[in-house]
Amino acid sequence: MNPFNPRIVAITAMISVILPTNAGAVGFEILAPHRAVYDLKLDDASERSGIDSVAGRIVYEVTGNECDGMSIRYRFVTNISTGSESYKTDQQTSTFESPDGKEFTFLTKSFVDERPESVVKGTAIRTGEGVKVDISEPEERRLELPSAIFLSTHLVDIIEAGRNGETFLKRDIFDGSDQADEVVASSTVIGKAKTIAKPFDGEDEAAVKPFSGREAWPVTISYFNLGQSNAAESLPVYEASFLLYPDGISRRLVMRYPDYSLIGEITSLEMLPPTPCTKQQ
C-alpha cells in the first residue's frame, strides 16, 4: 500500500545529515495500539496512467509494546477503473519488529480480482554490516543488503524529530515490500505542529473526535532508489503526506505515485487496549 505500494502508512533529523540509528531500545512505548480505517479516492491521474477512477480502503492495525515488540497488520483494497476495464487489488501485510529494532518479520499476500497474485515471506536481521534477509516464500533465498532500519523504528524517529523541533530526516529503510530484495532511501520533511479545528471532507466526526485539541505534524516522506536520493535530478518513486500525532496515529493521507495520486480520509478509529509486557526489560 503491488501496483499500490505506499510504504506507509506506512504506512521517517538533523538538517541535511543522516542520524545514527538506535542501537538499543527504540522507543516503541510512544506508539498507541490502534485500528484505523481510511477510505480512498483518486486525487489526480495523468493521461498516461490510464486510470479513470479509484475507490478503496486501508485498514491499519498496530499492536504490541516496548518490551515484546510491535506488530503491524495492514490491508489495502482498491477498485480501479481504466475506462476499458475494471479490477480489484487486495494487498494484505503483516509485520513484526523486535523491541530492539534489530529483527523484522514480514508476510505480504497480493490478490487481483480475488485471485492470488503473489506472496512474499521472510525475516530480516540488522547486523553490523547491513541487513541480512532470509526469504522463505515464494522461494528460499538469502540476501545481504545495505544498512537500514525497519518500519516502527522509522516512525519513532519521525516523532522524536518532531518533538525536538527538527524539520528534516533521512533514513534508509527495509520494509519487506515488493520482492523484499532492496533497501530504499527516504527523506522526510516535518512541518510545524498544528491543531486541526474541523474534520476534513470525507472524515468521520466520531473517528476524529480523539484528535480534538491535539497538535499534529504535517509530514511528507519521499522514497528514492538507494544511492539516488542526493541527486538533484532524481524524482521519488513514491511520496506520502499525512498529519502525524505524537502517538503514531495518522490522518489526511495523500499518496503520490509518478502518474497518479490518492487521498485517504480516516473513517474509523479504535484505540486498542495496551498489551501487557511478557518479557523483562
DADAVEN-V255931 format. One record per pair of residues at least 24 apart in sequence whose ideal C-beta (glycine too) atoms are under 10 Angstrom apart, sorted by sequence separation. I is the first residue (numbers start at 1). J is the second residue. D is the distance in whole Angstrom. If there is no record, write none. Layout:
# DADAVEN-V255931
I/J/D ; I/J/D
This chain:
# DADAVEN-V255931
35/59/7 ; 36/60/5 ; 37/61/10 ; 54/78/6 ; 55/79/5 ; 56/80/8 ; 71/95/7 ; 72/96/8 ; 88/112/7 ; 89/113/8 ; 90/114/7 ; 102/126/5 ; 124/148/8 ; 126/150/8 ; 148/172/4 ; 149/173/6 ; 150/174/6 ; 151/175/5 ; 166/190/7 ; 167/191/7 ; 193/217/5 ; 194/218/7 ; 218/242/8 ; 219/243/7 ; 240/264/10 ; 242/266/10 ; 247/271/9 ; 35/60/7 ; 36/61/8 ; 54/79/7 ; 55/80/8 ; 70/95/9 ; 71/96/5 ; 72/97/8 ; 87/112/6 ; 88/113/5 ; 90/115/10 ; 101/126/7 ; 102/127/8 ; 147/172/7 ; 148/173/5 ; 149/174/8 ; 150/175/7 ; 151/176/8 ; 165/190/9 ; 167/192/8 ; 191/216/9 ; 192/217/8 ; 193/218/8 ; 217/242/9 ; 218/243/6 ; 219/244/5 ; 34/60/8 ; 35/61/4 ; 36/62/9 ; 53/79/8 ; 54/80/5 ; 55/81/9 ; 70/96/7 ; 71/97/8 ; 87/113/5 ; 88/114/7 ; 90/116/10 ; 91/117/9 ; 100/126/9 ; 124/150/7 ; 146/172/6 ; 148/174/4 ; 149/175/10 ; 150/176/9 ; 151/177/10 ; 162/188/10 ; 164/190/10 ; 191/217/6 ; 192/218/8 ; 216/242/9 ; 217/243/7 ; 218/244/8 ; 9/36/9 ; 11/38/10 ; 34/61/7 ; 35/62/8 ; 53/80/8 ; 54/81/8 ; 69/96/6 ; 70/97/5 ; 86/113/9 ; 88/115/10 ; 90/117/9 ; 91/118/9 ; 92/119/10 ; 93/120/9 ; 94/121/9 ; 96/123/9 ; 97/124/10 ; 98/125/9 ; 104/131/8 ; 106/133/9 ; 126/153/9 ; 145/172/9 ; 147/174/9 ; 148/175/9 ; 161/188/8 ; 163/190/10 ; 165/192/9 ; 190/217/5 ; 191/218/4 ; 216/243/4 ; 217/244/5 ; 33/61/8 ; 34/62/6 ; 35/63/9 ; 52/80/9 ; 53/81/5 ; 68/96/10 ; 69/97/6 ; 70/98/9 ; 89/117/8 ; 98/126/9 ; 109/137/10 ; 146/174/9 ; 158/186/10 ; 162/190/5 ; 165/193/9 ; 189/217/10 ; 190/218/8 ; 191/219/7 ; 215/243/10 ; 216/244/6 ; 217/245/8 ; 9/38/8 ; 33/62/6 ; 34/63/9 ; 51/80/6 ; 52/81/5 ; 53/82/9 ; 69/98/5 ; 70/99/8 ; 95/124/10 ; 102/131/10 ; 104/133/9 ; 105/134/10 ; 106/135/9 ; 107/136/9 ; 108/137/10 ; 145/174/6 ; 161/190/6 ; 162/191/9 ; 189/218/8 ; 190/219/6 ; 191/220/8 ; 216/245/5 ; 217/246/8 ; 8/38/10 ; 32/62/7 ; 33/63/5 ; 50/80/10 ; 51/81/7 ; 52/82/6 ; 53/83/9 ; 68/98/9 ; 69/99/5 ; 107/137/8 ; 158/188/6 ; 162/192/9 ; 163/193/9 ; 189/219/7 ; 190/220/8 ; 215/245/8 ; 216/246/8 ; 31/62/6 ; 33/64/7 ; 50/81/10 ; 51/82/6 ; 52/83/5 ; 68/99/6 ; 69/100/9 ; 70/101/9 ; 143/174/10 ; 157/188/9 ; 159/190/9 ; 162/193/7 ; 188/219/6 ; 189/220/5 ; 190/221/10 ; 214/245/6 ; 215/246/8 ; 219/250/8 ; 31/63/10 ; 33/65/8 ; 50/82/5 ; 51/83/9 ; 52/84/9 ; 56/88/9 ; 64/96/8 ; 67/99/6 ; 69/101/9 ; 80/112/10 ; 154/186/8 ; 158/190/7 ; 188/220/7 ; 189/221/8 ; 211/243/8 ; 214/246/8 ; 31/64/8 ; 49/82/9 ; 50/83/7 ; 53/86/9 ; 56/89/8 ; 58/91/10 ; 59/92/10 ; 60/93/10 ; 61/94/9 ; 63/96/10 ; 64/97/8 ; 66/99/6 ; 187/220/9 ; 188/221/5 ; 189/222/8 ; 214/247/9 ; 216/249/9 ; 28/62/10 ; 31/65/9 ; 50/84/8 ; 52/86/9 ; 56/90/9 ; 65/99/8 ; 69/103/8 ; 71/105/9 ; 72/106/10 ; 73/107/10 ; 74/108/9 ; 75/109/10 ; 76/110/10 ; 77/111/9 ; 148/182/10 ; 149/183/10 ; 154/188/9 ; 187/221/7 ; 188/222/8 ; 211/245/7 ; 216/250/8 ; 218/252/9 ; 220/254/9 ; 222/256/9 ; 31/66/9 ; 50/85/10 ; 54/89/10 ; 64/99/8 ; 69/104/9 ; 145/180/9 ; 148/183/4 ; 186/221/6 ; 187/222/5 ; 210/245/9 ; 214/249/10 ; 216/251/7 ; 4/40/9 ; 28/64/7 ; 29/65/7 ; 30/66/9 ; 40/76/8 ; 42/78/10 ; 69/105/10 ; 143/179/10 ; 145/181/8 ; 146/182/9 ; 147/183/8 ; 148/184/8 ; 186/222/7 ; 187/223/8 ; 216/252/9 ; 220/256/9 ; 1/38/10 ; 28/65/7 ; 29/66/4 ; 33/70/9 ; 40/77/9 ; 45/82/10 ; 143/180/8 ; 145/182/7 ; 146/183/5 ; 148/185/9 ; 149/186/10 ; 185/222/9 ; 186/223/5 ; 187/224/7 ; 210/247/10 ; 28/66/4 ; 29/67/9 ; 33/71/9 ; 35/73/9 ; 37/75/10 ; 38/76/9 ; 40/78/7 ; 42/80/9 ; 141/179/10 ; 143/181/6 ; 145/183/5 ; 148/186/10 ; 185/223/7 ; 186/224/7 ; 211/249/8 ; 1/40/9 ; 27/66/7 ; 28/67/8 ; 31/70/6 ; 40/79/9 ; 42/81/9 ; 141/180/10 ; 143/182/9 ; 146/185/10 ; 184/223/5 ; 185/224/5 ; 210/249/8 ; 26/66/8 ; 28/68/9 ; 141/181/8 ; 184/224/7 ; 185/225/7 ; 186/226/10 ; 211/251/7 ; 25/66/7 ; 28/69/7 ; 31/72/10 ; 131/172/9 ; 133/174/7 ; 135/176/9 ; 138/179/9 ; 184/225/7 ; 185/226/5 ; 25/67/9 ; 28/70/5 ; 130/172/10 ; 131/173/10 ; 183/225/10 ; 184/226/6 ; 185/227/7 ; 187/229/6 ; 26/69/10 ; 131/174/5 ; 133/176/8 ; 137/180/10 ; 182/225/8 ; 183/226/5 ; 185/228/7 ; 186/229/8 ; 187/230/9 ; 200/243/9 ; 208/251/7 ; 26/70/9 ; 104/148/10 ; 106/150/9 ; 130/174/9 ; 135/179/8 ; 182/226/7 ; 183/227/10 ; 185/229/4 ; 207/251/8 ; 208/252/10 ; 104/149/9 ; 105/150/10 ; 106/151/9 ; 135/180/6 ; 184/229/9 ; 185/230/9 ; 104/150/4 ; 134/180/10 ; 135/181/8 ; 177/223/10 ; 11/58/8 ; 102/149/10 ; 103/150/8 ; 104/151/8 ; 133/180/6 ; 196/243/7 ; 101/149/7 ; 102/150/9 ; 104/152/9 ; 126/174/9 ; 133/181/7 ; 173/221/9 ; 175/223/10 ; 203/251/7 ; 9/58/7 ; 11/60/7 ; 101/150/6 ; 104/153/9 ; 133/182/10 ; 185/234/10 ; 187/236/8 ; 194/243/8 ; 203/252/8 ; 4/54/9 ; 8/58/8 ; 10/60/8 ; 101/151/10 ; 124/174/6 ; 133/183/10 ; 167/217/10 ; 169/219/9 ; 171/221/9 ; 173/223/8 ; 186/236/9 ; 191/241/10 ; 193/243/10 ; 202/252/9 ; 9/60/5 ; 101/152/7 ; 102/153/9 ; 124/175/9 ; 185/236/9 ; 193/244/9 ; 200/251/8 ; 4/56/8 ; 6/58/8 ; 8/60/8 ; 97/149/9 ; 98/150/9 ; 101/153/4 ; 124/176/7 ; 131/183/7 ; 169/221/9 ; 172/224/10 ; 184/236/10 ; 185/237/10 ; 186/238/10 ; 187/239/10 ; 188/240/10 ; 189/241/9 ; 191/243/9 ; 193/245/9 ; 199/251/9 ; 200/252/6 ; 9/62/10 ; 97/150/5 ; 99/152/10 ; 100/153/9 ; 101/154/9 ; 123/176/9 ; 130/183/8 ; 162/215/10 ; 173/226/10 ; 184/237/8 ; 186/239/10 ; 191/244/10 ; 193/246/9 ; 199/252/10 ; 4/58/10 ; 96/150/10 ; 97/151/7 ; 98/152/10 ; 122/176/7 ; 162/216/9 ; 163/217/9 ; 172/226/6 ; 184/238/9 ; 186/240/10 ; 190/244/8 ; 1/56/9 ; 95/150/8 ; 97/152/5 ; 98/153/10 ; 101/156/9 ; 121/176/9 ; 162/217/4 ; 172/227/10 ; 196/251/8 ; 211/266/9 ; 95/151/6 ; 96/152/9 ; 97/153/7 ; 101/157/10 ; 120/176/7 ; 124/180/8 ; 161/217/9 ; 162/218/10 ; 188/244/10 ; 196/252/8 ; 1/58/6 ; 95/152/8 ; 97/154/10 ; 120/177/8 ; 123/180/10 ; 162/219/8 ; 172/229/9 ; 208/265/9 ; 120/178/8 ; 122/180/6 ; 159/217/8 ; 161/219/10 ; 207/265/9 ; 208/266/6 ; 211/269/9 ; 1/60/9 ; 120/179/6 ; 121/180/8 ; 122/181/10 ; 124/183/10 ; 158/217/8 ; 170/229/7 ; 207/266/5 ; 208/267/9 ; 210/269/6 ; 118/178/9 ; 120/180/5 ; 159/219/10 ; 170/230/9 ; 207/267/6 ; 209/269/9 ; 11/72/8 ; 118/179/9 ; 120/181/9 ; 158/219/6 ; 177/238/10 ; 202/263/8 ; 204/265/8 ; 206/267/9 ; 207/268/5 ; 208/269/7 ; 210/271/7 ; 10/72/8 ; 201/263/10 ; 202/264/9 ; 203/265/5 ; 204/266/7 ; 206/268/8 ; 207/269/4 ; 9/72/8 ; 11/74/7 ; 158/221/8 ; 200/263/9 ; 202/265/4 ; 203/266/6 ; 204/267/4 ; 206/269/8 ; 207/270/9 ; 8/72/10 ; 10/74/8 ; 201/265/7 ; 202/266/9 ; 203/267/7 ; 204/268/6 ; 9/74/7 ; 11/76/9 ; 200/265/6 ; 202/267/8 ; 204/269/8 ; 8/74/8 ; 199/265/9 ; 200/266/9 ; 203/269/10 ; 9/76/9 ; 108/175/10 ; 154/221/9 ; 199/266/9 ; 6/74/9 ; 8/76/9 ; 106/174/9 ; 108/176/7 ; 28/97/8 ; 106/175/8 ; 107/176/8 ; 108/177/7 ; 6/76/7 ; 28/98/10 ; 29/99/10 ; 104/174/7 ; 106/176/3 ; 108/178/9 ; 5/76/9 ; 26/97/8 ; 28/99/6 ; 104/175/8 ; 105/176/8 ; 106/177/8 ; 108/179/10 ; 4/76/6 ; 26/98/9 ; 28/100/10 ; 104/176/7 ; 108/180/8 ; 1/74/6 ; 4/77/10 ; 26/99/7 ; 28/101/8 ; 1/75/8 ; 2/76/9 ; 4/78/6 ; 25/99/6 ; 26/100/7 ; 27/101/9 ; 106/180/7 ; 1/76/3 ; 3/78/8 ; 24/99/9 ; 25/100/6 ; 26/101/4 ; 1/77/9 ; 4/80/9 ; 24/100/6 ; 25/101/8 ; 26/102/9 ; 1/78/9 ; 3/80/8 ; 23/100/8 ; 24/101/8 ; 74/151/10 ; 22/100/8 ; 23/101/9 ; 24/102/9 ; 148/226/9 ; 22/101/6 ; 23/102/9 ; 72/151/7 ; 21/101/8 ; 22/102/10 ; 70/150/9 ; 72/152/7 ; 95/175/8 ; 146/226/7 ; 21/102/10 ; 70/151/8 ; 71/152/9 ; 95/176/6 ; 145/226/9 ; 146/227/9 ; 11/93/10 ; 70/152/4 ; 93/175/9 ; 94/176/10 ; 95/177/10 ; 162/244/7 ; 10/93/10 ; 69/152/8 ; 70/153/9 ; 72/155/9 ; 93/176/8 ; 162/245/10 ; 163/246/7 ; 3/87/10 ; 93/177/8 ; 162/246/8 ; 4/89/6 ; 6/91/10 ; 10/95/10 ; 70/155/9 ; 159/244/7 ; 3/89/6 ; 5/91/8 ; 70/156/9 ; 91/177/9 ; 158/244/7 ; 159/245/9 ; 160/246/10 ; 2/89/9 ; 4/91/7 ; 159/246/6 ; 1/89/10 ; 3/91/9 ; 64/152/8 ; 159/247/8 ; 2/91/6 ; 155/244/8 ; 159/248/7 ; 1/91/6 ; 62/152/8 ; 66/156/10 ; 158/248/9 ; 1/92/10 ; 2/93/10 ; 1/93/8 ; 156/248/8 ; 62/155/9 ; 155/248/6 ; 155/250/9 ; 152/248/8 ; 5/108/10 ; 23/126/10 ; 72/175/10 ; 5/110/10 ; 21/126/8 ; 2/108/8 ; 4/110/10 ; 1/108/10 ; 3/110/9 ; 2/110/6 ; 3/112/9 ; 3/117/10 ; 2/117/9 ; 2/118/8 ; 2/120/9 ; 31/152/7 ; 26/149/8 ; 26/150/9 ; 28/152/6 ; 31/155/7 ; 27/152/9 ; 28/153/8 ; 30/155/9 ; 31/156/7 ; 21/147/8 ; 26/152/7 ; 27/153/8 ; 30/156/6 ; 21/148/8 ; 22/149/8 ; 26/153/5 ; 28/155/9 ; 29/156/9 ; 21/149/5 ; 26/154/10 ; 27/155/10 ; 28/156/7 ; 31/159/8 ; 21/150/10 ; 26/155/10 ; 27/156/4 ; 30/159/6 ; 26/156/6 ; 27/157/8 ; 30/160/8 ; 22/153/7 ; 25/156/10 ; 26/157/8 ; 21/153/7 ; 27/159/8 ; 21/154/10 ; 27/160/7 ; 30/163/9 ; 22/156/8 ; 26/160/10 ; 22/157/8 ; 21/157/8 ; 12/149/8 ; 19/157/8 ; 22/160/10 ; 12/151/9 ; 11/151/8 ; 10/151/6 ; 12/153/8 ; 19/160/10 ; 9/151/9 ; 10/152/10 ; 12/154/4 ; 19/161/8 ; 8/151/9 ; 12/155/7 ; 7/151/8 ; 10/154/8 ; 11/155/9 ; 12/156/9 ; 13/157/8 ; 10/155/7 ; 12/157/6 ; 13/158/8 ; 9/155/9 ; 12/158/5 ; 7/154/10 ; 8/155/10 ; 12/159/10 ; 13/160/9 ; 14/161/9 ; 19/166/9 ; 13/161/4 ; 12/161/9 ; 13/162/8 ; 14/164/9 ; 19/169/7 ; 21/171/8 ; 13/164/8 ; 15/166/7 ; 17/168/9 ; 18/169/9 ; 19/170/8 ; 21/172/9 ; 13/165/9 ; 14/166/6 ; 15/167/7 ; 16/168/6 ; 17/169/10 ; 18/170/5 ; 19/171/8 ; 13/166/4 ; 14/167/10 ; 15/168/5 ; 17/170/7 ; 18/171/7 ; 13/167/7 ; 14/168/8 ; 15/169/9 ; 16/170/8 ; 18/172/8 ; 13/168/5 ; 14/169/8 ; 13/169/3 ; 14/170/9 ; 12/169/6 ; 13/170/8 ; 12/170/8 ; 13/171/9 ; 12/171/4 ; 12/172/9 ; 12/173/6 ; 41/202/7 ; 40/202/10 ; 10/173/9 ; 39/202/6 ; 11/175/9 ; 38/202/10 ; 39/203/9 ; 10/175/7 ; 38/203/10 ; 39/204/9 ; 7/173/8 ; 8/175/9 ; 10/177/10 ; 18/185/9 ; 37/204/9 ; 7/175/6 ; 38/207/10 ; 5/175/9 ; 7/177/6 ; 37/207/8 ; 6/177/9 ; 7/178/10 ; 16/187/10 ; 36/207/8 ; 5/177/5 ; 5/178/7 ; 12/186/5 ; 13/187/10 ; 2/177/7 ; 12/187/9 ; 13/188/7 ; 1/177/9 ; 2/178/6 ; 12/188/5 ; 13/189/9 ; 34/210/9 ; 2/179/9 ; 7/184/7 ; 13/190/7 ; 12/190/10 ; 32/210/10 ; 70/248/9 ; 99/277/9 ; 7/186/8 ; 76/255/10 ; 80/260/10 ; 99/279/8 ; 99/281/8 ; 78/262/8 ; 62/247/10 ; 62/248/7 ; 62/249/9 ; 76/264/10 ; 60/249/9 ; 60/250/8 ; 60/253/10 ; 58/253/8 ; 58/255/9 ; 38/242/10 ; 58/262/10 ; 60/264/10 ; 71/275/9 ; 70/275/10 ; 51/257/10 ; 54/260/8 ; 56/262/8 ; 58/264/6 ; 60/266/10 ; 12/219/9 ; 54/261/10 ; 55/262/10 ; 57/264/9 ; 68/275/7 ; 49/257/8 ; 51/259/8 ; 54/262/6 ; 56/264/8 ; 58/266/10 ; 67/275/10 ; 68/276/9 ; 12/221/6 ; 49/258/8 ; 50/259/8 ; 51/260/5 ; 54/263/10 ; 59/268/9 ; 61/270/9 ; 63/272/6 ; 65/274/7 ; 67/276/9 ; 68/277/6 ; 11/221/9 ; 44/254/10 ; 48/258/9 ; 49/259/4 ; 50/260/9 ; 57/267/8 ; 62/272/8 ; 63/273/9 ; 64/274/10 ; 65/275/5 ; 67/277/4 ; 68/278/6 ; 69/279/9 ; 10/221/8 ; 12/223/10 ; 43/254/7 ; 46/257/10 ; 48/259/5 ; 49/260/5 ; 51/262/10 ; 57/268/10 ; 61/272/8 ; 63/274/9 ; 64/275/6 ; 65/276/8 ; 66/277/8 ; 67/278/8 ; 68/279/6 ; 38/250/9 ; 43/255/8 ; 44/256/9 ; 45/257/9 ; 46/258/8 ; 47/259/9 ; 48/260/9 ; 49/261/10 ; 63/275/6 ; 65/277/6 ; 67/279/5 ; 8/221/8 ; 32/245/8 ; 34/247/8 ; 36/249/7 ; 38/251/8 ; 40/253/8 ; 43/256/8 ; 46/259/5 ; 64/277/10 ; 65/278/9 ; 66/279/10 ; 67/280/7 ; 68/281/10 ; 7/221/8 ; 16/230/10 ; 32/246/9 ; 33/247/10 ; 34/248/8 ; 36/250/8 ; 38/252/9 ; 45/259/7 ; 46/260/7 ; 65/279/9 ; 67/281/5 ; 6/221/10 ; 31/246/10 ; 32/247/4 ; 33/248/9 ; 34/249/6 ; 36/251/8 ; 38/253/6 ; 40/255/8 ; 44/259/9 ; 45/260/4 ; 46/261/10 ; 66/281/7 ; 7/223/6 ; 30/246/7 ; 31/247/7 ; 32/248/6 ; 44/260/6 ; 45/261/8 ; 65/281/10 ; 6/223/9 ; 30/247/7 ; 31/248/4 ; 32/249/6 ; 43/260/8 ; 44/261/5 ; 45/262/9 ; 5/223/9 ; 30/248/7 ; 31/249/9 ; 42/260/7 ; 43/261/4 ; 44/262/9 ; 42/261/8 ; 43/262/6 ; 44/263/9 ; 28/248/9 ; 42/262/6 ; 43/263/5 ; 41/262/7 ; 42/263/8 ; 43/264/10 ; 40/262/5 ; 41/263/6 ; 40/263/7 ; 41/264/8 ; 38/262/10 ; 39/263/9 ; 40/264/5 ; 41/265/8 ; 38/263/9 ; 39/264/7 ; 40/265/8 ; 38/264/4 ; 39/265/6 ; 37/264/9 ; 38/265/6 ; 39/266/8 ; 36/264/10 ; 37/265/10 ; 38/266/6 ; 39/267/5 ; 11/240/7 ; 37/266/7 ; 38/267/7 ; 39/268/9 ; 7/237/9 ; 8/238/9 ; 10/240/7 ; 36/266/6 ; 37/267/5 ; 38/268/9 ; 7/238/6 ; 9/240/8 ; 11/242/8 ; 36/267/9 ; 37/268/4 ; 38/269/10 ; 5/237/9 ; 6/238/7 ; 7/239/10 ; 8/240/6 ; 10/242/9 ; 36/268/7 ; 37/269/8 ; 5/238/7 ; 6/239/9 ; 7/240/7 ; 9/242/8 ; 35/268/8 ; 36/269/5 ; 37/270/9 ; 4/238/10 ; 6/240/6 ; 8/242/8 ; 35/269/8 ; 36/270/8 ; 34/269/6 ; 35/270/5 ; 36/271/10 ; 34/270/6 ; 35/271/8 ; 33/270/10 ; 34/271/5 ; 35/272/6 ; 33/271/7 ; 34/272/6 ; 1/240/10 ; 11/250/7 ; 32/271/7 ; 33/272/4 ; 10/250/9 ; 32/272/8 ; 33/273/7 ; 9/250/7 ; 33/274/6 ; 8/250/8 ; 11/253/8 ; 32/274/9 ; 33/275/7 ; 10/253/10 ; 9/253/7 ; 11/255/9 ; 8/253/7 ; 29/274/10 ; 9/255/9 ; 6/253/8 ; 8/255/7 ; 7/255/9 ; 29/277/10 ; 6/255/5 ; 5/255/9 ; 6/256/9 ; 4/255/8 ; 6/257/9 ; 1/253/10 ; 5/257/9 ; 29/281/10 ; 4/257/8 ; 11/264/10 ; 1/255/8 ; 3/257/9 ; 9/264/9 ; 4/260/10 ; 6/262/8 ; 8/264/9 ; 25/281/8 ; 4/262/8 ; 6/264/9 ; 1/262/10 ; 1/264/9
